[in-house]
Amino acid sequence: MADQKWRLEGWDTFGWHAYPIPGEYASEALAFAAAHQELEELERQQPTASSGGQAGIQDRVYVVGPGGQRYRVVPRPKVRRRRP
């Protein structure tokens, strides 16, 4: 039986190469949750204000499925709260 684990992969937009992100996940949902956490960490390390964010030189994160399919993960939209 083939490996059914999901994993993450990073993309260095400055160096133009992929790199592995440690961890294996039993489901797509768990992999996407981990990918969003990885993006939050990237935002701390490579702030949008100085890197241009996901449209600039900030690294990117992909979820890689058991069959090798890759899905780019984008940051969750920020929720703006209205003042009463």
Contacts in CASP RR format, 6 or more apart in sequence:
PFRMAT RR
TARGET T0000
AUTHOR 0000-0000-0000
METHOD contacts of the structure
MODEL  1
MADQKWRLEGWDTFGWHAYPIPGEYASEALAFAAAHQELEELERQQPTAS
SGGQAGIQDRVYVVGPGGQRYRVVPRPKVRRRRP
2 66 0 8 1.000
2 67 0 8 1.000
3 66 0 8 1.000
4 26 0 8 1.000
4 66 0 8 1.000
5 24 0 8 1.000
5 25 0 8 1.000
5 26 0 8 1.000
5 66 0 8 1.000
6 24 0 8 1.000
6 25 0 8 1.000
6 26 0 8 1.000
6 27 0 8 1.000
6 28 0 8 1.000
6 30 0 8 1.000
6 31 0 8 1.000
6 63 0 8 1.000
6 64 0 8 1.000
6 65 0 8 1.000
6 66 0 8 1.000
7 20 0 8 1.000
7 21 0 8 1.000
7 23 0 8 1.000
7 24 0 8 1.000
7 25 0 8 1.000
7 31 0 8 1.000
7 63 0 8 1.000
7 64 0 8 1.000
7 65 0 8 1.000
8 20 0 8 1.000
8 21 0 8 1.000
8 23 0 8 1.000
8 31 0 8 1.000
8 34 0 8 1.000
8 35 0 8 1.000
8 38 0 8 1.000
8 61 0 8 1.000
8 62 0 8 1.000
8 63 0 8 1.000
8 64 0 8 1.000
9 18 0 8 1.000
9 19 0 8 1.000
9 20 0 8 1.000
9 21 0 8 1.000
9 61 0 8 1.000
9 62 0 8 1.000
9 64 0 8 1.000
9 70 0 8 1.000
10 18 0 8 1.000
10 19 0 8 1.000
10 20 0 8 1.000
10 21 0 8 1.000
10 38 0 8 1.000
10 59 0 8 1.000
10 60 0 8 1.000
10 61 0 8 1.000
10 62 0 8 1.000
11 17 0 8 1.000
11 18 0 8 1.000
11 19 0 8 1.000
11 59 0 8 1.000
11 60 0 8 1.000
11 61 0 8 1.000
11 62 0 8 1.000
12 18 0 8 1.000
12 19 0 8 1.000
12 59 0 8 1.000
13 56 0 8 1.000
13 57 0 8 1.000
13 58 0 8 1.000
13 59 0 8 1.000
13 60 0 8 1.000
14 57 0 8 1.000
21 38 0 8 1.000
21 61 0 8 1.000
23 34 0 8 1.000
25 31 0 8 1.000
25 34 0 8 1.000
28 63 0 8 1.000
28 65 0 8 1.000
31 63 0 8 1.000
31 65 0 8 1.000
32 63 0 8 1.000
32 71 0 8 1.000
32 73 0 8 1.000
35 61 0 8 1.000
35 62 0 8 1.000
35 63 0 8 1.000
35 73 0 8 1.000
36 73 0 8 1.000
36 75 0 8 1.000
36 76 0 8 1.000
38 61 0 8 1.000
38 73 0 8 1.000
39 61 0 8 1.000
39 73 0 8 1.000
39 74 0 8 1.000
39 75 0 8 1.000
40 75 0 8 1.000
42 58 0 8 1.000
42 59 0 8 1.000
42 61 0 8 1.000
43 53 0 8 1.000
43 58 0 8 1.000
43 75 0 8 1.000
46 53 0 8 1.000
46 57 0 8 1.000
46 58 0 8 1.000
46 59 0 8 1.000
47 53 0 8 1.000
48 54 0 8 1.000
48 58 0 8 1.000
51 57 0 8 1.000
51 58 0 8 1.000
52 58 0 8 1.000
54 60 0 8 1.000
54 74 0 8 1.000
54 75 0 8 1.000
60 72 0 8 1.000
60 73 0 8 1.000
61 72 0 8 1.000
61 73 0 8 1.000
62 70 0 8 1.000
62 71 0 8 1.000
62 72 0 8 1.000
62 73 0 8 1.000
63 70 0 8 1.000
63 71 0 8 1.000
63 73 0 8 1.000
64 70 0 8 1.000
64 71 0 8 1.000
65 71 0 8 1.000
END
